[in-house]
Amino acid sequence: MDATKILLGEGDIPKAWYNVAADLPVPLPPVIHPGTKQPIGPGDLAPLFPMALILQEVSTEREVEIPEPVREVYRLWRPTPLYRARRLERVLDTPARIYYKYEGTSPPGSHKPNTAVAQAFFNKQEGVRRLTTETGAGQWGSALAFACRLFDLQCTVYMVRVSYEQKPYRKVMMQTWGADVTPSPSERTNAGRMIRGRDPNSPGSLGIAISEAVEDAATHDDTKYSLGSVLNHVLMHQTVVGLEAKKQMEMAGDPPDVIIGCVGGGSNFSGLAFPFMSEKFGGRKVRFVAVEPEACPSLTRGDYLYDFGDTAATTPLIKMYTLGHTFMPAPIHAGGLRYHGDAPLLCLLYHHKYIEAVAYQQRTVFDAALQFARAEGIIPAPESAHALRKAIDEALEAKKEGRPRTILFGLSGHGHFDLGAYEAHLAGRLEDFAYPEEAINTAMRELAAIQP
Ligand SMILES: *Cc1c(COP(=O)(O)O)cnc(C)c1O
């Protein structure tokens, strides 16, 4: 078979999400209430999320049905294409076969609407009128703005200030779909005012923006909060990516030896990886590699500890690889990869060595992005280019060792709103940032005090 695109029909859109919680080889540590130090119950989450999503969060059913109205919206862009990167393979002169699952064909341009649409649907069903959220580079905010529009919900987005300023067109995109967008830290919440009191020029972070969006939802009755990554139900919604990819790799007759994805909070990586992971639980030799920036190295340099999900320390404690909730990331261009922690499910599997992790500096990532754009045409999102960097390195290793292998990576989105970063790279103005060891040590000492 010598296809370039391996395509499915609309009838192949999955009818159920895959819930990895059903197949975990080790139990997932509970989410802990910071006051009582006891596991939280569904009632604790009720002010923030609709009950349907809370039940998905704790579900251990292997398959959770995708409601028909959600599948109907998925039809706007799903199934997404799987590509064989033949031109890139030729440029690299590698015996490896490289495939990528491309999520940039969605209206917002990334994988994020896979969960945004589902979350908007379940909120609407329970009578919610408005959703609040945070966004980094703007992909999540635009995905939720799009989803809220389709299910007739209001949408308030707290956007990390540095991204709000670096990427004004994402804001316009969200406003085009009717969302209300505020740079964070803002003056609209106690959390925002507190940070601005300490540092009026704070560039913001995902953690701060989460604090603001959570506070807004918790203090308004008709409003719930929506999170674009990290939580179990979000990762589960993203498994449409891996379920489709599995079928497509079967059509190609080429089972992957290594599956690679970039990790911000862990949703696109897990969405692609988890449906293949059950094969690994069953003993098949397949590698999974999570890729993160050196400027935010939660998996490769953080510790596996309980931490808050947000900077203002208002969320429950979750066990994850973390750099500490007080982490302030350098202003790298992969805005979606600047979160201090990672999804508990992904962290558990990484901790037990089902997943490997690697970190890269941003200049080498952009080198890979240019090489890919010049071979394959698609201009990758800076986040996705982290996965691409590792895919290229795997292909080069295959060449060095003279051993072919099948590589599958997630191309989680396009970079059409990140051309400022490409401009900086082309002009040689992009800087590398490695996170200082001392900052990690300080954060870990602080975390010791809050362990249950
Ligand atoms: C948000 C985003 C990411 C990182 O988030 P995950 O939850 O780790 O997937 C990666 N790629 C793109 C294109 C994104 O928009």
The ligand as a MOL file (V3000), in Angstrom:
LIG
                    3D

  0  0  0     0  0            999 V3000
M  V30 BEGIN CTAB
M  V30 COUNTS 15 15 0 0 0
M  V30 BEGIN ATOM
M  V30 1 C -2.9960 22.7320 23.9980 0
M  V30 2 C -2.1760 22.0890 23.0060 0
M  V30 3 C -1.2240 21.1230 23.3710 0
M  V30 4 C -0.9220 20.7580 24.7950 0
M  V30 5 O -1.9920 20.2970 25.5590 0
M  V30 6 P -2.1800 18.7680 25.9130 0
M  V30 7 O -3.3050 18.7340 26.8670 0
M  V30 8 O -0.9060 18.2610 26.4930 0
M  V30 9 O -2.5230 18.0990 24.6420 0
M  V30 10 C -0.5140 20.5100 22.3730 0
M  V30 11 N -0.6960 20.8270 21.0820 0
M  V30 12 C -1.6010 21.7440 20.6870 0
M  V30 13 C -1.7500 22.0530 19.2460 0
M  V30 14 C -2.3620 22.3920 21.6380 0
M  V30 15 O -3.2630 23.2900 21.2570 0
M  V30 END ATOM
M  V30 BEGIN BOND
M  V30 1 1 1 2
M  V30 2 1 2 3
M  V30 3 2 2 14
M  V30 4 1 3 4
M  V30 5 2 3 10
M  V30 6 1 4 5
M  V30 7 1 5 6
M  V30 8 2 6 7
M  V30 9 1 6 8
M  V30 10 1 6 9
M  V30 11 1 10 11
M  V30 12 2 11 12
M  V30 13 1 12 13
M  V30 14 1 12 14
M  V30 15 1 14 15
M  V30 END BOND
M  V30 END CTAB
M  END
